[in-house]
Every structure is written in C-alpha cells, then in structure tokens.
C-alpha cells in the first residue's frame, strides 16, 4: 500500500486543531472522548495524514468550544 501525500490544506487544518487543543490544555485523549472519536484517528488529522470530514470537524470544533470557521479561517485550499 502506498502512502498518500499530505495536502497543505490537511496539514494546516490539523495544525489548527492541535493548536486549539493545546491552548485549551486538553489532551488528545480528552478531545477524543469529547468528540466521540478514536485517539489514533484524531492524531492522523492533527498530523495532516488524513482529511478530516466536515461532520468530524464539527464534532472537534464543538469539543474545543469553537466554530468550524475558527479552524478553517485563513487556510488556503490550494
């Protein structure tokens, strides 16, 4: 199986998620519990290894106490 190349968009969104999480002094485990997702899945999103579906991004934003727009603001699509 070949590794998918990371897109700049996925990397930037993942960095925003991680930044918000660390600013909130929240562990990955706590975010996973609040967003009802697996820790390893969230870790892949934070590293930009996977695209985060919109419905999951909404759960993550809710768990972080922000809007989806806060996680996407200023991120360039291409």
C-alpha positions in Angstrom: 0.0 0.0 0.0 1.4 3.4 -0.9 1.3 6.3 1.4 -1.0 9.2 0.4 0.9 12.5 0.1 -0.3 15.1 2.7 -2.0 18.1 1.3 -1.2 21.5 2.5 -4.8 22.1 3.4 -4.9 18.9 5.6 -1.7 19.9 7.3 -2.9 23.4 8.1 -6.3 22.3 9.4 -4.5 19.6 11.5 -2.2 22.3 12.9 -5.2 24.4 13.8 -6.8 21.6 15.7 -3.7 20.8 17.6 -3.1 24.4 18.4 -6.6 24.9 19.8 -6.3 21.7 21.7 -3.0 22.5 23.3 -4.2 26.1 24.0 -7.1 24.6 25.9 -4.7 22.4 27.8 -6.6 19.4 26.6 -5.1 16.0 26.0 -5.7 14.1 22.8 -7.4 11.5 24.9 -9.8 14.1 26.3 -10.6 15.6 22.9 -11.2 12.1 21.5 -13.7 11.4 24.3 -15.5 14.7 23.8 -15.6 14.4 20.0 -16.6 10.7 20.3 -13.7 9.7 18.0 -10.7 7.4 18.3 -7.4 9.0 19.5 -5.4 7.5 16.6 -7.9 8.9 14.1 -7.6 12.4 15.7 -3.8 12.1 15.7 -3.8 11.4 12.0 -6.0 14.5 11.4 -3.6 16.7 13.6 -0.6 15.5 11.6 -2.4 16.1 8.3 -2.1 12.5 7.3 -5.9 12.3 6.7 -8.5 14.7 5.5 -11.0 15.5 8.3 -14.6 15.1 7.1 -16.8 18.1 7.8 -19.1 16.2 10.2 -16.0 15.2 12.3 -14.6 18.7 12.1 -17.9 20.0 13.5 -17.6 17.5 16.4 -14.0 18.5 17.1 -14.9 22.2 17.0 -17.7 21.6 19.4 -15.4 19.7 21.8 -12.9 22.5 21.6 -15.6 25.2 22.2 -15.1 26.9 18.9 -16.7 27.1 15.5 -15.7 25.2 12.4 -14.9 28.6 10.8 -12.3 29.2 13.5 -10.4 26.0 12.4 -10.7 26.9 8.7 -10.2 30.7 8.8 -7.3 31.7 6.6 -6.4 28.2 5.4 -5.7 28.1 1.7 -7.5 25.4 -0.2 -4.6 25.0 -2.7 
